[in-house]
Amino acid sequence: MAKVTFDKDRCKGCALCVGVCPKGIVALSDELNAKGYHPAQVTAQENCIGCAFCATMCPDCVITVEK
Protein backbone atom coordinates (compact mmCIF):
# COMPACT_ATOMS: atom_id res chain seq x y z
CA MET A 1 0.00 0.00 0.00
CA ALA A 2 1.19 3.49 -0.80
CA LYS A 3 0.97 6.61 1.35
CA VAL A 4 0.20 10.00 -0.17
CA THR A 5 0.72 13.22 1.74
CA PHE A 6 0.00 16.81 0.76
CA ASP A 7 1.63 19.98 2.06
CA LYS A 8 -1.78 21.54 2.60
CA ASP A 9 -0.47 25.02 3.38
CA ARG A 10 1.36 25.20 0.03
CA CYS A 11 -1.45 23.70 -2.07
CA LYS A 12 -3.29 26.28 -4.20
CA GLY A 13 -6.24 24.02 -4.99
CA CYS A 14 -5.68 23.89 -8.74
CA ALA A 15 -7.21 20.36 -8.83
CA LEU A 16 -4.83 19.04 -11.49
CA CYS A 17 -4.11 16.08 -9.21
CA VAL A 18 -7.82 15.33 -8.85
CA GLY A 19 -8.28 14.77 -12.58
CA VAL A 20 -5.34 12.40 -13.03
CA CYS A 21 -5.99 9.99 -10.16
CA PRO A 22 -7.00 6.67 -11.76
CA LYS A 23 -8.71 5.56 -8.54
CA GLY A 24 -10.61 8.82 -8.03
CA ILE A 25 -9.46 9.15 -4.44
CA VAL A 26 -8.01 12.68 -4.59
CA ALA A 27 -10.45 15.53 -3.96
CA LEU A 28 -10.43 19.13 -2.82
CA SER A 29 -11.07 19.66 0.87
CA ASP A 30 -14.01 21.67 2.18
CA GLU A 31 -11.62 23.39 4.59
CA LEU A 32 -9.39 26.34 3.71
CA ASN A 33 -5.61 26.40 4.13
CA ALA A 34 -3.49 29.32 5.37
CA LYS A 35 -3.58 30.93 1.90
CA GLY A 36 -7.37 30.69 1.62
CA TYR A 37 -7.46 27.82 -0.89
CA HIS A 38 -9.22 24.46 -0.70
CA PRO A 39 -6.25 22.04 -0.62
CA ALA A 40 -6.30 18.59 -2.16
CA GLN A 41 -6.56 15.52 0.02
CA VAL A 42 -6.80 11.75 -0.29
CA THR A 43 -10.26 10.46 0.56
CA ALA A 44 -9.46 6.72 0.69
CA GLN A 45 -5.77 6.14 1.44
CA GLU A 46 -6.23 2.35 1.45
CA ASN A 47 -7.22 2.44 -2.25
CA CYS A 48 -4.06 4.27 -3.40
CA ILE A 49 -1.99 2.22 -5.87
CA GLY A 50 1.11 4.44 -5.64
CA CYS A 51 1.14 5.47 -9.30
CA ALA A 52 2.30 9.01 -8.36
CA PHE A 53 0.34 10.60 -11.21
CA CYS A 54 -0.87 13.21 -8.72
CA ALA A 55 2.66 14.12 -7.63
CA THR A 56 3.89 14.25 -11.23
CA MET A 57 1.06 16.59 -12.24
CA CYS A 58 1.41 18.98 -9.27
CA PRO A 59 3.01 22.25 -10.46
CA ASP A 60 4.00 23.21 -6.91
CA CYS A 61 5.45 19.85 -5.81
CA VAL A 62 3.30 19.63 -2.68
CA ILE A 63 2.54 15.90 -3.00
CA THR A 64 4.70 13.07 -1.67
CA VAL A 65 4.04 9.43 -2.55
CA GLU A 66 5.72 6.72 -0.45
CA LYS A 67 5.53 3.06 -1.40
mmCIF file of the N, C-alpha and C atoms, coordinates in Angstrom:
data_MODEL
# 
_entry.id   MODEL 
# 
loop_
_atom_site.group_PDB 
_atom_site.id 
_atom_site.type_symbol 
_atom_site.label_atom_id 
_atom_site.label_alt_id 
_atom_site.label_comp_id 
_atom_site.label_asym_id 
_atom_site.label_entity_id 
_atom_site.label_seq_id 
_atom_site.pdbx_PDB_ins_code 
_atom_site.Cartn_x 
_atom_site.Cartn_y 
_atom_site.Cartn_z 
_atom_site.occupancy 
_atom_site.B_iso_or_equiv 
_atom_site.pdbx_formal_charge 
_atom_site.auth_seq_id 
_atom_site.auth_comp_id 
_atom_site.auth_asym_id 
_atom_site.auth_atom_id 
_atom_site.pdbx_PDB_model_num 
ATOM 1   N N  . MET A 1 1  ? 0.834   -1.182 0.000   1.00 0.00 ? 1  MET A N  1 
ATOM 2   C CA . MET A 1 1  ? 0.000   0.000  0.000   1.00 0.00 ? 1  MET A CA 1 
ATOM 3   C C  . MET A 1 1  ? 0.881   1.247  0.000   1.00 0.00 ? 1  MET A C  1 
ATOM 4   N N  . ALA A 1 2  ? 0.452   2.240  -0.712  1.00 0.00 ? 2  ALA A N  1 
ATOM 5   C CA . ALA A 1 2  ? 1.193   3.490  -0.799  1.00 0.00 ? 2  ALA A CA 1 
ATOM 6   C C  . ALA A 1 2  ? 0.601   4.520  0.155   1.00 0.00 ? 2  ALA A C  1 
ATOM 7   N N  . LYS A 1 3  ? 1.422   5.515  0.492   1.00 0.00 ? 3  LYS A N  1 
ATOM 8   C CA . LYS A 1 3  ? 0.972   6.606  1.351   1.00 0.00 ? 3  LYS A CA 1 
ATOM 9   C C  . LYS A 1 3  ? 1.189   7.922  0.621   1.00 0.00 ? 3  LYS A C  1 
ATOM 10  N N  . VAL A 1 4  ? 0.132   8.706  0.495   1.00 0.00 ? 4  VAL A N  1 
ATOM 11  C CA . VAL A 1 4  ? 0.197   9.997  -0.175  1.00 0.00 ? 4  VAL A CA 1 
ATOM 12  C C  . VAL A 1 4  ? -0.012  11.088 0.860   1.00 0.00 ? 4  VAL A C  1 
ATOM 13  N N  . THR A 1 5  ? 0.874   12.084 0.850   1.00 0.00 ? 5  THR A N  1 
ATOM 14  C CA . THR A 1 5  ? 0.716   13.223 1.744   1.00 0.00 ? 5  THR A CA 1 
ATOM 15  C C  . THR A 1 5  ? 0.783   14.515 0.937   1.00 0.00 ? 5  THR A C  1 
ATOM 16  N N  . PHE A 1 6  ? 0.050   15.496 1.403   1.00 0.00 ? 6  PHE A N  1 
ATOM 17  C CA . PHE A 1 6  ? 0.000   16.807 0.756   1.00 0.00 ? 6  PHE A CA 1 
ATOM 18  C C  . PHE A 1 6  ? 0.498   17.860 1.738   1.00 0.00 ? 6  PHE A C  1 
ATOM 19  N N  . ASP A 1 7  ? 1.270   18.819 1.251   1.00 0.00 ? 7  ASP A N  1 
ATOM 20  C CA . ASP A 1 7  ? 1.633   19.978 2.059   1.00 0.00 ? 7  ASP A CA 1 
ATOM 21  C C  . ASP A 1 7  ? 0.472   20.954 1.896   1.00 0.00 ? 7  ASP A C  1 
ATOM 22  N N  . LYS A 1 8  ? -0.518  20.821 2.756   1.00 0.00 ? 8  LYS A N  1 
ATOM 23  C CA . LYS A 1 8  ? -1.783  21.543 2.597   1.00 0.00 ? 8  LYS A CA 1 
ATOM 24  C C  . LYS A 1 8  ? -1.624  23.059 2.606   1.00 0.00 ? 8  LYS A C  1 
ATOM 25  N N  . ASP A 1 9  ? -0.641  23.563 3.336   1.00 0.00 ? 9  ASP A N  1 
ATOM 26  C CA . ASP A 1 9  ? -0.465  25.015 3.384   1.00 0.00 ? 9  ASP A CA 1 
ATOM 27  C C  . ASP A 1 9  ? 0.142   25.578 2.107   1.00 0.00 ? 9  ASP A C  1 
ATOM 28  N N  . ARG A 1 10 ? 0.777   24.742 1.303   1.00 0.00 ? 10 ARG A N  1 
ATOM 29  C CA . ARG A 1 10 ? 1.357   25.200 0.033   1.00 0.00 ? 10 ARG A CA 1 
ATOM 30  C C  . ARG A 1 10 ? 0.451   24.918 -1.159  1.00 0.00 ? 10 ARG A C  1 
ATOM 31  N N  . CYS A 1 11 ? -0.552  24.070 -0.978  1.00 0.00 ? 11 CYS A N  1 
ATOM 32  C CA . CYS A 1 11 ? -1.450  23.697 -2.066  1.00 0.00 ? 11 CYS A CA 1 
ATOM 33  C C  . CYS A 1 11 ? -2.338  24.885 -2.436  1.00 0.00 ? 11 CYS A C  1 
ATOM 34  N N  . LYS A 1 12 ? -2.451  25.162 -3.741  1.00 0.00 ? 12 LYS A N  1 
ATOM 35  C CA . LYS A 1 12 ? -3.288  26.275 -4.197  1.00 0.00 ? 12 LYS A CA 1 
ATOM 36  C C  . LYS A 1 12 ? -4.628  25.804 -4.752  1.00 0.00 ? 12 LYS A C  1 
ATOM 37  N N  . GLY A 1 13 ? -4.934  24.542 -4.603  1.00 0.00 ? 13 GLY A N  1 
ATOM 38  C CA . GLY A 1 13 ? -6.238  24.024 -4.987  1.00 0.00 ? 13 GLY A CA 1 
ATOM 39  C C  . GLY A 1 13 ? -6.520  24.043 -6.473  1.00 0.00 ? 13 GLY A C  1 
ATOM 40  N N  . CYS A 1 14 ? -5.498  23.841 -7.287  1.00 0.00 ? 14 CYS A N  1 
ATOM 41  C CA . CYS A 1 14 ? -5.682  23.893 -8.744  1.00 0.00 ? 14 CYS A CA 1 
ATOM 42  C C  . CYS A 1 14 ? -6.450  22.674 -9.278  1.00 0.00 ? 14 CYS A C  1 
ATOM 43  N N  . ALA A 1 15 ? -6.480  21.592 -8.510  1.00 0.00 ? 15 ALA A N  1 
ATOM 44  C CA . ALA A 1 15 ? -7.212  20.358 -8.826  1.00 0.00 ? 15 ALA A CA 1 
ATOM 45  C C  . ALA A 1 15 ? -6.640  19.558 -9.994  1.00 0.00 ? 15 ALA A C  1 
ATOM 46  N N  . LEU A 1 16 ? -5.436  19.843 -10.423 1.00 0.00 ? 16 LEU A N  1 
ATOM 47  C CA . LEU A 1 16 ? -4.825  19.043 -11.485 1.00 0.00 ? 16 LEU A CA 1 
ATOM 48  C C  . LEU A 1 16 ? -4.630  17.599 -11.028 1.00 0.00 ? 16 LEU A C  1 
ATOM 49  N N  . CYS A 1 17 ? -4.309  17.421 -9.761  1.00 0.00 ? 17 CYS A N  1 
ATOM 50  C CA . CYS A 1 17 ? -4.110  16.081 -9.214  1.00 0.00 ? 17 CYS A CA 1 
ATOM 51  C C  . CYS A 1 17 ? -5.423  15.298 -9.153  1.00 0.00 ? 17 CYS A C  1 
ATOM 52  N N  . VAL A 1 18 ? -6.511  15.984 -8.948  1.00 0.00 ? 18 VAL A N  1 
ATOM 53  C CA . VAL A 1 18 ? -7.820  15.335 -8.850  1.00 0.00 ? 18 VAL A CA 1 
ATOM 54  C C  . VAL A 1 18 ? -8.168  14.640 -10.157 1.00 0.00 ? 18 VAL A C  1 
ATOM 55  N N  . GLY A 1 19 ? -7.919  15.305 -11.271 1.00 0.00 ? 19 GLY A N  1 
ATOM 56  C CA . GLY A 1 19 ? -8.276  14.772 -12.577 1.00 0.00 ? 19 GLY A CA 1 
ATOM 57  C C  . GLY A 1 19 ? -7.432  13.609 -13.059 1.00 0.00 ? 19 GLY A C  1 
ATOM 58  N N  . VAL A 1 20 ? -6.221  13.463 -12.529 1.00 0.00 ? 20 VAL A N  1 
ATOM 59  C CA . VAL A 1 20 ? -5.340  12.398 -13.032 1.00 0.00 ? 20 VAL A CA 1 
ATOM 60  C C  . VAL A 1 20 ? -5.337  11.145 -12.169 1.00 0.00 ? 20 VAL A C  1 
ATOM 61  N N  . CYS A 1 21 ? -5.986  11.166 -11.033 1.00 0.00 ? 21 CYS A N  1 
ATOM 62  C CA . CYS A 1 21 ? -5.989  9.990  -10.156 1.00 0.00 ? 21 CYS A CA 1 
ATOM 63  C C  . CYS A 1 21 ? -6.850  8.890  -10.771 1.00 0.00 ? 21 CYS A C  1 
ATOM 64  N N  . PRO A 1 22 ? -6.231  7.747  -11.124 1.00 0.00 ? 22 PRO A N  1 
ATOM 65  C CA . PRO A 1 22 ? -7.003  6.671  -11.762 1.00 0.00 ? 22 PRO A CA 1 
ATOM 66  C C  . PRO A 1 22 ? -8.003  6.003  -10.821 1.00 0.00 ? 22 PRO A C  1 
ATOM 67  N N  . LYS A 1 23 ? -7.807  6.147  -9.522  1.00 0.00 ? 23 LYS A N  1 
ATOM 68  C CA . LYS A 1 23 ? -8.713  5.556  -8.542  1.00 0.00 ? 23 LYS A CA 1 
ATOM 69  C C  . LYS A 1 23 ? -9.779  6.546  -8.060  1.00 0.00 ? 23 LYS A C  1 
ATOM 70  N N  . GLY A 1 24 ? -9.634  7.810  -8.419  1.00 0.00 ? 24 GLY A N  1 
ATOM 71  C CA . GLY A 1 24 ? -10.610 8.816  -8.030  1.00 0.00 ? 24 GLY A CA 1 
ATOM 72  C C  . GLY A 1 24 ? -10.649 9.095  -6.537  1.00 0.00 ? 24 GLY A C  1 
ATOM 73  N N  . ILE A 1 25 ? -9.498  8.980  -5.891  1.00 0.00 ? 25 ILE A N  1 
ATOM 74  C CA . ILE A 1 25 ? -9.455  9.154  -4.435  1.00 0.00 ? 25 ILE A CA 1 
ATOM 75  C C  . ILE A 1 25 ? -8.849  10.486 -3.997  1.00 0.00 ? 25 ILE A C  1 
ATOM 76  N N  . VAL A 1 26 ? -8.534  11.353 -4.927  1.00 0.00 ? 26 VAL A N  1 
ATOM 77  C CA . VAL A 1 26 ? -8.013  12.681 -4.592  1.00 0.00 ? 26 VAL A CA 1 
ATOM 78  C C  . VAL A 1 26 ? -9.135  13.686 -4.839  1.00 0.00 ? 26 VAL A C  1 
ATOM 79  N N  . ALA A 1 27 ? -9.386  14.532 -3.859  1.00 0.00 ? 27 ALA A N  1 
ATOM 80  C CA . ALA A 1 27 ? -10.451 15.526 -3.955  1.00 0.00 ? 27 ALA A CA 1 
ATOM 81  C C  . ALA A 1 27 ? -10.020 16.797 -3.232  1.00 0.00 ? 27 ALA A C  1 
ATOM 82  N N  . LEU A 1 28 ? -10.690 17.882 -3.534  1.00 0.00 ? 28 LEU A N  1 
ATOM 83  C CA . LEU A 1 28 ? -10.425 19.128 -2.823  1.00 0.00 ? 28 LEU A CA 1 
ATOM 84  C C  . LEU A 1 28 ? -11.169 19.122 -1.499  1.00 0.00 ? 28 LEU A C  1 
ATOM 85  N N  . SER A 1 29 ? -10.509 19.604 -0.474  1.00 0.00 ? 29 SER A N  1 
ATOM 86  C CA . SER A 1 29 ? -11.073 19.657 0.870   1.00 0.00 ? 29 SER A CA 1 
ATOM 87  C C  . SER A 1 29 ? -12.122 20.766 0.967   1.00 0.00 ? 29 SER A C  1 
ATOM 88  N N  . ASP A 1 30 ? -13.037 20.616 1.891   1.00 0.00 ? 30 ASP A N  1 
ATOM 89  C CA . ASP A 1 30 ? -14.012 21.669 2.175   1.00 0.00 ? 30 ASP A CA 1 
ATOM 90  C C  . ASP A 1 30 ? -13.392 22.762 3.035   1.00 0.00 ? 30 ASP A C  1 
ATOM 91  N N  . GLU A 1 31 ? -12.299 22.438 3.715   1.00 0.00 ? 31 GLU A N  1 
ATOM 92  C CA . GLU A 1 31 ? -11.625 23.395 4.589   1.00 0.00 ? 31 GLU A CA 1 
ATOM 93  C C  . GLU A 1 31 ? -10.674 24.279 3.788   1.00 0.00 ? 31 GLU A C  1 
ATOM 94  N N  . LEU A 1 32 ? -10.337 25.422 4.335   1.00 0.00 ? 32 LEU A N  1 
ATOM 95  C CA . LEU A 1 32 ? -9.393  26.340 3.709   1.00 0.00 ? 32 LEU A CA 1 
ATOM 96  C C  . LEU A 1 32 ? -8.026  26.211 4.368   1.00 0.00 ? 32 LEU A C  1 
ATOM 97  N N  . ASN A 1 33 ? -6.963  26.407 3.566   1.00 0.00 ? 33 ASN A N  1 
ATOM 98  C CA . ASN A 1 33 ? -5.614  26.402 4.134   1.00 0.00 ? 33 ASN A CA 1 
ATOM 99  C C  . ASN A 1 33 ? -5.218  27.824 4.521   1.00 0.00 ? 33 ASN A C  1 
ATOM 100 N N  . ALA A 1 34 ? -3.979  28.016 4.918   1.00 0.00 ? 34 ALA A N  1 
ATOM 101 C CA . ALA A 1 34 ? -3.494  29.325 5.372   1.00 0.00 ? 34 ALA A CA 1 
ATOM 102 C C  . ALA A 1 34 ? -3.565  30.398 4.289   1.00 0.00 ? 34 ALA A C  1 
ATOM 103 N N  . LYS A 1 35 ? -3.525  29.978 3.014   1.00 0.00 ? 35 LYS A N  1 
ATOM 104 C CA . LYS A 1 35 ? -3.583  30.933 1.905   1.00 0.00 ? 35 LYS A CA 1 
ATOM 105 C C  . LYS A 1 35 ? -5.013  31.198 1.433   1.00 0.00 ? 35 LYS A C  1 
ATOM 106 N N  . GLY A 1 36 ? -5.977  30.483 2.005   1.00 0.00 ? 36 GLY A N  1 
ATOM 107 C CA . GLY A 1 36 ? -7.371  30.690 1.624   1.00 0.00 ? 36 GLY A CA 1 
ATOM 108 C C  . GLY A 1 36 ? -7.843  29.798 0.486   1.00 0.00 ? 36 GLY A C  1 
ATOM 109 N N  . TYR A 1 37 ? -7.084  28.757 0.164   1.00 0.00 ? 37 TYR A N  1 
ATOM 110 C CA . TYR A 1 37 ? -7.456  27.820 -0.891  1.00 0.00 ? 37 TYR A CA 1 
ATOM 111 C C  . TYR A 1 37 ? -8.010  26.531 -0.290  1.00 0.00 ? 37 TYR A C  1 
ATOM 112 N N  . HIS A 1 38 ? -8.761  25.793 -1.077  1.00 0.00 ? 38 HIS A N  1 
ATOM 113 C CA . HIS A 1 38 ? -9.221  24.462 -0.697  1.00 0.00 ? 38 HIS A CA 1 
ATOM 114 C C  . HIS A 1 38 ? -8.145  23.471 -1.138  1.00 0.00 ? 38 HIS A C  1 
ATOM 115 N N  . PRO A 1 39 ? -7.341  22.941 -0.221  1.00 0.00 ? 39 PRO A N  1 
ATOM 116 C CA . PRO A 1 39 ? -6.248  22.038 -0.615  1.00 0.00 ? 39 PRO A CA 1 
ATOM 117 C C  . PRO A 1 39 ? -6.763  20.652 -0.994  1.00 0.00 ? 39 PRO A C  1 
ATOM 118 N N  . ALA A 1 40 ? -5.977  19.961 -1.779  1.00 0.00 ? 40 ALA A N  1 
ATOM 119 C CA . ALA A 1 40 ? -6.303  18.586 -2.161  1.00 0.00 ? 40 ALA A CA 1 
ATOM 120 C C  . ALA A 1 40 ? -6.039  17.648 -0.999  1.00 0.00 ? 40 ALA A C  1 
ATOM 121 N N  . GLN A 1 41 ? -6.736  16.531 -1.020  1.00 0.00 ? 41 GLN A N  1 
ATOM 122 C CA . GLN A 1 41 ? -6.557  15.515 0.015   1.00 0.00 ? 41 GLN A CA 1 
ATOM 123 C C  . GLN A 1 41 ? -6.905  14.155 -0.560  1.00 0.00 ? 41 GLN A C  1 
ATOM 124 N N  . VAL A 1 42 ? -6.455  13.112 0.107   1.00 0.00 ? 42 VAL A N  1 
ATOM 125 C CA . VAL A 1 42 ? -6.798  11.746 -0.290  1.00 0.00 ? 42 VAL A CA 1 
ATOM 126 C C  . VAL A 1 42 ? -8.002  11.325 0.533   1.00 0.00 ? 42 VAL A C  1 
ATOM 127 N N  . THR A 1 43 ? -9.031  10.826 -0.137  1.00 0.00 ? 43 THR A N  1 
ATOM 128 C CA . THR A 1 43 ? -10.263 10.456 0.556   1.00 0.00 ? 43 THR A CA 1 
ATOM 129 C C  . THR A 1 43 ? -10.286 8.998  0.995   1.00 0.00 ? 43 THR A C  1 
ATOM 130 N N  . ALA A 1 44 ? -9.486  8.142  0.337   1.00 0.00 ? 44 ALA A N  1 
ATOM 131 C CA . ALA A 1 44 ? -9.460  6.715  0.686   1.00 0.00 ? 44 ALA A CA 1 
ATOM 132 C C  . ALA A 1 44 ? -8.034  6.199  0.515   1.00 0.00 ? 44 ALA A C  1 
ATOM 133 N N  . GLN A 1 45 ? -7.197  6.492  1.490   1.00 0.00 ? 45 GLN A N  1 
ATOM 134 C CA . GLN A 1 45 ? -5.771  6.136  1.435   1.00 0.00 ? 45 GLN A CA 1 
ATOM 135 C C  . GLN A 1 45 ? -5.549  4.663  1.118   1.00 0.00 ? 45 GLN A C  1 
ATOM 136 N N  . GLU A 1 46 ? -6.401  3.784  1.648   1.00 0.00 ? 46 GLU A N  1 
ATOM 137 C CA . GLU A 1 46 ? -6.235  2.345  1.452   1.00 0.00 ? 46 GLU A CA 1 
ATOM 138 C C  . GLU A 1 46 ? -6.423  1.915  -0.008  1.00 0.00 ? 46 GLU A C  1 
ATOM 139 N N  . ASN A 1 47 ? -7.011  2.767  -0.832  1.00 0.00 ? 47 ASN A N  1 
ATOM 140 C CA . ASN A 1 47 ? -7.217  2.440  -2.250  1.00 0.00 ? 47 ASN A CA 1 
ATOM 141 C C  . ASN A 1 47 ? -6.110  2.975  -3.160  1.00 0.00 ? 47 ASN A C  1 
ATOM 142 N N  . CYS A 1 48 ? -5.148  3.698  -2.603  1.00 0.00 ? 48 CYS A N  1 
ATOM 143 C CA . CYS A 1 48 ? -4.055  4.267  -3.401  1.00 0.00 ? 48 CYS A CA 1 
ATOM 144 C C  . CYS A 1 48 ? -3.155  3.155  -3.940  1.00 0.00 ? 48 CYS A C  1 
ATOM 145 N N  . ILE A 1 49 ? -2.842  3.233  -5.236  1.00 0.00 ? 49 ILE A N  1 
ATOM 146 C CA . ILE A 1 49 ? -1.988  2.224  -5.868  1.00 0.00 ? 49 ILE A CA 1 
ATOM 147 C C  . ILE A 1 49 ? -0.538  2.706  -6.016  1.00 0.00 ? 49 ILE A C  1 
ATOM 148 N N  . GLY A 1 50 ? -0.261  3.929  -5.598  1.00 0.00 ? 50 GLY A N  1 
ATOM 149 C CA . GLY A 1 50 ? 1.105   4.444  -5.635  1.00 0.00 ? 50 GLY A CA 1 
ATOM 150 C C  . GLY A 1 50 ? 1.612   4.810  -7.015  1.00 0.00 ? 50 GLY A C  1 
ATOM 151 N N  . CYS A 1 51 ? 0.724   5.148  -7.925  1.00 0.00 ? 51 CYS A N  1 
ATOM 152 C CA . CYS A 1 51 ? 1.139   5.471  -9.298  1.00 0.00 ? 51 CYS A CA 1 
ATOM 153 C C  . CYS A 1 51 ? 1.890   6.799  -9.389  1.00 0.00 ? 51 CYS A C  1 
ATOM 154 N N  . ALA A 1 52 ? 1.660   7.684  -8.450  1.00 0.00 ? 52 ALA A N  1 
ATOM 155 C CA . ALA A 1 52 ? 2.299   9.006  -8.362  1.00 0.00 ? 52 ALA A CA 1 
ATOM 156 C C  . ALA A 1 52 ? 1.920   9.944  -9.500  1.00 0.00 ? 52 ALA A C  1 
ATOM 157 N N  . PHE A 1 53 ? 0.815   9.671  -10.184 1.00 0.00 ? 53 PHE A N  1 
ATOM 158 C CA . PHE A 1 53 ? 0.341   10.604 -11.212 1.00 0.00 ? 53 PHE A CA 1 
ATOM 159 C C  . PHE A 1 53 ? 0.037   11.963 -10.590 1.00 0.00 ? 53 PHE A C  1 
ATOM 160 N N  . CYS A 1 54 ? -0.532  11.950 -9.398  1.00 0.00 ? 54 CYS A N  1 
ATOM 161 C CA . CYS A 1 54 ? -0.873  13.206 -8.723  1.00 0.00 ? 54 CYS A CA 1 
ATOM 162 C C  . CYS A 1 54 ? 0.377   14.040 -8.455  1.00 0.00 ? 54 CYS A C  1 
ATOM 163 N N  . ALA A 1 55 ? 1.417   13.402 -7.949  1.00 0.00 ? 55 ALA A N  1 
ATOM 164 C CA . ALA A 1 55 ? 2.660   14.117 -7.633  1.00 0.00 ? 55 ALA A CA 1 
ATOM 165 C C  . ALA A 1 55 ? 3.354   14.619 -8.889  1.00 0.00 ? 55 ALA A C  1 
ATOM 166 N N  . THR A 1 56 ? 3.281   13.847 -9.960  1.00 0.00 ? 56 THR A N  1 
ATOM 167 C CA . THR A 1 56 ? 3.889   14.252 -11.227 1.00 0.00 ? 56 THR A CA 1 
ATOM 168 C C  . THR A 1 56 ? 3.174   15.461 -11.816 1.00 0.00 ? 56 THR A C  1 
ATOM 169 N N  . MET A 1 57 ? 1.865   15.510 -11.669 1.00 0.00 ? 57 MET A N  1 
ATOM 170 C CA . MET A 1 57 ? 1.061   16.588 -12.240 1.00 0.00 ? 57 MET A CA 1 
ATOM 171 C C  . MET A 1 57 ? 1.141   17.882 -11.442 1.00 0.00 ? 57 MET A C  1 
ATOM 172 N N  . CYS A 1 58 ? 1.442   17.799 -10.159 1.00 0.00 ? 58 CYS A N  1 
ATOM 173 C CA . CYS A 1 58 ? 1.414   18.978 -9.272  1.00 0.00 ? 58 CYS A CA 1 
ATOM 174 C C  . CYS A 1 58 ? 2.472   20.014 -9.669  1.00 0.00 ? 58 CYS A C  1 
ATOM 175 N N  . PRO A 1 59 ? 2.039   21.222 -10.048 1.00 0.00 ? 59 PRO A N  1 
ATOM 176 C CA . PRO A 1 59 ? 3.007   22.246 -10.461 1.00 0.00 ? 59 PRO A CA 1 
ATOM 177 C C  . PRO A 1 59 ? 3.811   22.828 -9.294  1.00 0.00 ? 59 PRO A C  1 
ATOM 178 N N  . ASP A 1 60 ? 3.332   22.639 -8.084  1.00 0.00 ? 60 ASP A N  1 
ATOM 179 C CA . ASP A 1 60 ? 4.002   23.211 -6.906  1.00 0.00 ? 60 ASP A CA 1 
ATOM 180 C C  . ASP A 1 60 ? 4.728   22.175 -6.053  1.00 0.00 ? 60 ASP A C  1 
ATOM 181 N N  . CYS A 1 61 ? 4.735   20.930 -6.499  1.00 0.00 ? 61 CYS A N  1 
ATOM 182 C CA . CYS A 1 61 ? 5.449   19.848 -5.807  1.00 0.00 ? 61 CYS A CA 1 
ATOM 183 C C  . CYS A 1 61 ? 5.059   19.740 -4.336  1.00 0.00 ? 61 CYS A C  1 
ATOM 184 N N  . VAL A 1 62 ? 3.769   19.720 -4.063  1.00 0.00 ? 62 VAL A N  1 
ATOM 185 C CA . VAL A 1 62 ? 3.302   19.634 -2.683  1.00 0.00 ? 62 VAL A CA 1 
ATOM 186 C C  . VAL A 1 62 ? 2.864   18.222 -2.308  1.00 0.00 ? 62 VAL A C  1 
ATOM 187 N N  . ILE A 1 63 ? 3.014   17.263 -3.238  1.00 0.00 ? 63 ILE A N  1 
ATOM 188 C CA . ILE A 1 63 ? 2.542   15.900 -3.001  1.00 0.00 ? 63 ILE A CA 1 
ATOM 189 C C  . ILE A 1 63 ? 3.720   14.953 -2.889  1.00 0.00 ? 63 ILE A C  1 
ATOM 190 N N  . THR A 1 64 ? 3.691   14.101 -1.861  1.00 0.00 ? 64 THR A N  1 
ATOM 191 C CA . THR A 1 64 ? 4.702   13.068 -1.665  1.00 0.00 ? 64 THR A CA 1 
ATOM 192 C C  . THR A 1 64 ? 4.026   11.710 -1.688  1.00 0.00 ? 64 THR A C  1 
ATOM 193 N N  . VAL A 1 65 ? 4.581   10.784 -2.476  1.00 0.00 ? 65 VAL A N  1 
ATOM 194 C CA . VAL A 1 65 ? 4.043   9.426  -2.546  1.00 0.00 ? 65 VAL A CA 1 
ATOM 195 C C  . VAL A 1 65 ? 5.128   8.482  -2.043  1.00 0.00 ? 65 VAL A C  1 
ATOM 196 N N  . GLU A 1 66 ? 4.789   7.706  -1.015  1.00 0.00 ? 66 GLU A N  1 
ATOM 197 C CA . GLU A 1 66 ? 5.716   6.724  -0.451  1.00 0.00 ? 66 GLU A CA 1 
ATOM 198 C C  . GLU A 1 66 ? 5.140   5.334  -0.671  1.00 0.00 ? 66 GLU A C  1 
ATOM 199 N N  . LYS A 1 67 ? 5.980   4.430  -1.171  1.00 0.00 ? 67 LYS A N  1 
ATOM 200 C CA . LYS A 1 67 ? 5.526   3.064  -1.404  1.00 0.00 ? 67 LYS A CA 1 
ATOM 201 C C  . LYS A 1 67 ? 6.016   2.151  -0.314  1.00 0.00 ? 67 LYS A C  1 
# 
